């Protein structure tokens, strides 16, 4: 993973955590604002999950290719 992609992922997770903290801080004081933060948090969480899923797909494909090159099977 490049430094740029790692930094981008870090920033995305930090943004998600900020939205989560904002949601918990606002949920009793300002329910309408809390809904906005919750939606933002969920949207960002989907993006984080997507990056994680794509990363697992890449790692699994590389692992399968390496195993195939060495005549081994994944058990």
Buried (B, 14 or more C-beta within 10 A) or exposed (E): EEEEEEEEBEEBBEBBEBBBEBBEEBBEEEEEBBEBBBEBBEEBBEBBEEBEEEEEEEEEEEEEEEEEEEEEEEE
